[in-house]
Amino acid sequence: MHDDSSQISSYQAAFRILEPFKDWVENHKGWQTIRNLPDSSKEKDIQRLIDLKGRDYCEDNNIDMSFEANEGPGALDLKLSRGNDKTVIEIKLSTNDQYLHGFEVQIEEYARAENTKNRIYVYIQLGNPTRTKRIRELYEKKKEAGENPPFLYIIDSQVRQSASKK
């Protein structure tokens, strides 16, 4: 009989998929790829890039990865699950005017529909420093107030200056 207790959780798996993606974006010119995606499909294309990274990992670890799962109030960007162990992930760009609504309302509704407390909010920073400051402050305020906000996972996809020009 296989013991599932030694298996990685869906929440841990989410970070194992997101961390190499973040590293690629921030340290290996992935930011150029993201910035060159058409604005009309940028969020969906980022989902596809994460899918590309995570597919084998999920298969190797018996984790189901679903994009655009629709169990309740709309289509969830990403869900990782193994049975009742579920993690919901919402992805928003800093250019999306609904970035705070996604963090405060949208992901919470998806989590309720999926019956999970495991929530990760992926915020892709394309500029908009005021928005980034605002969402970080909101996250910290919620934590300090003893609330359990979604984990705020910021990926910096801003233009980098060449090291030779710094």
C-alpha positions in Angstrom: 0.0 0.0 0.0 1.3 3.4 -0.9 1.7 6.0 1.9 0.5 9.4 0.7 1.7 11.1 3.9 5.2 11.3 2.5 4.0 13.0 -0.7 4.4 16.7 -1.3 1.3 18.8 -0.7 -0.4 20.7 -3.4 0.7 24.0 -1.7 4.4 22.9 -1.6 4.1 21.7 -5.3 2.8 25.2 -6.2 6.0 26.8 -5.0 8.2 24.1 -6.6 6.6 25.1 -9.9 6.5 28.9 -9.3 10.0 29.3 -8.0 11.8 28.2 -11.2 9.4 30.2 -13.2 10.2 33.3 -11.1 13.9 32.6 -11.4 13.6 32.3 -15.2 11.6 35.6 -15.4 13.9 37.6 -13.1 17.3 36.2 -13.8 17.3 34.6 -17.2 15.6 37.2 -19.4 12.2 35.6 -19.1 11.0 39.1 -18.5 11.7 39.9 -22.1 9.4 37.1 -23.2 6.6 38.2 -20.9 6.9 41.8 -22.0 6.7 40.8 -25.7 3.5 38.8 -25.3 0.4 40.5 -26.7 -1.4 42.5 -24.0 -4.7 40.9 -25.0 -3.5 37.4 -24.0 -0.6 38.1 -21.6 -2.2 36.6 -18.5 -3.3 33.5 -20.4 0.1 33.1 -22.1 1.8 33.3 -18.6 -0.5 30.5 -17.5 0.7 28.4 -20.5 4.3 29.1 -19.5 3.7 28.0 -16.0 1.9 24.9 -17.3 5.0 24.1 -19.5 7.2 24.3 -16.4 4.8 22.4 -14.1 3.4 19.6 -16.2 6.2 17.0 -15.7 6.7 18.0 -12.0 3.0 17.4 -11.3 2.9 14.1 -13.1 6.0 12.9 -11.2 4.4 13.8 -7.9 0.8 12.7 -8.5 -0.5 16.2 -8.5 -3.4 17.3 -10.8 -2.8 20.7 -12.4 -5.9 22.4 -13.9 -6.1 25.7 -15.6 -9.4 27.6 -15.9 -11.1 25.2 -13.5 -14.7 26.5 -13.0 -16.2 25.1 -9.8 -18.0 28.2 -8.7 -17.9 31.9 -9.2 -15.9 31.8 -12.5 -12.8 30.3 -14.0 -9.9 30.0 -11.6 -6.5 30.6 -13.2 -4.7 27.5 -11.7 -5.6 24.7 -9.3 -3.2 22.1 -8.0 -4.8 19.1 -6.2 -4.5 15.6 -5.0 -7.9 14.5 -3.7 -9.1 17.0 -1.1 -5.6 18.6 -0.9 -6.2 21.7 -3.1 -4.3 24.9 -3.8 -5.8 27.8 -5.8 -3.7 30.3 -7.6 -4.8 33.5 -9.2 -2.5 35.4 -11.6 -2.8 39.1 -12.1 -0.6 41.6 -13.9 0.3 44.9 -12.3 -1.3 46.5 -15.4 -4.7 44.9 -14.6 -7.0 47.4 -12.9 -8.6 44.5 -11.0 -5.4 43.5 -9.2 -6.7 44.4 -5.7 -10.1 42.9 -6.4 -8.3 39.7 -7.4 -6.4 39.6 -4.2 -9.2 40.6 -1.8 -12.3 39.0 -3.4 -11.7 36.8 -6.4 -9.2 34.3 -5.0 -11.2 34.1 -1.8 -14.4 33.1 -3.7 -12.4 30.5 -5.7 -11.0 29.1 -2.5 -14.5 28.8 -0.9 -15.7 27.0 -4.0 -12.8 24.6 -3.9 -13.1 24.2 -0.1 -9.5 25.1 0.6 -7.5 27.6 2.6 -4.5 27.2 0.4 -4.3 30.4 -1.7 -1.5 31.9 -3.7 -1.8 35.2 -5.5 0.8 35.6 -8.2 1.3 39.3 -9.0 3.4 39.9 -12.2 5.1 43.3 -11.8 5.3 45.0 -15.2 5.9 48.5 -13.7 3.2 50.4 -11.8 5.3 50.8 -8.6 2.4 52.5 -6.8 0.2 49.4 -7.3 3.0 47.1 -6.2 3.5 49.2 -3.0 -0.3 49.2 -2.4 -0.7 45.4 -2.7 2.4 44.7 -0.5 1.0 47.1 2.2 -2.4 45.5 2.0 -0.8 42.0 2.4 1.3 43.1 5.4 -1.7 44.9 7.0 -3.8 41.7 6.8 -1.0 39.6 8.2 -0.5 42.1 11.1 -4.2 42.1 11.8 -4.1 38.3 12.3 -5.9 37.6 9.1 -4.9 34.8 6.8 -4.5 36.5 3.4 -3.5 34.6 0.3 0.2 34.3 0.0 1.4 37.2 -2.1 3.9 35.9 -4.7 5.5 38.8 -6.7 7.4 38.1 -9.9 9.4 41.1 -11.1 9.0 41.3 -14.9 10.3 44.8 -15.3 12.8 45.8 -17.9 16.4 45.1 -16.8 19.4 47.2 -17.7 22.4 45.4 -19.1 25.1 44.8 -16.5 27.5 46.5 -18.9 25.4 49.7 -18.8 24.9 49.8 -15.0 
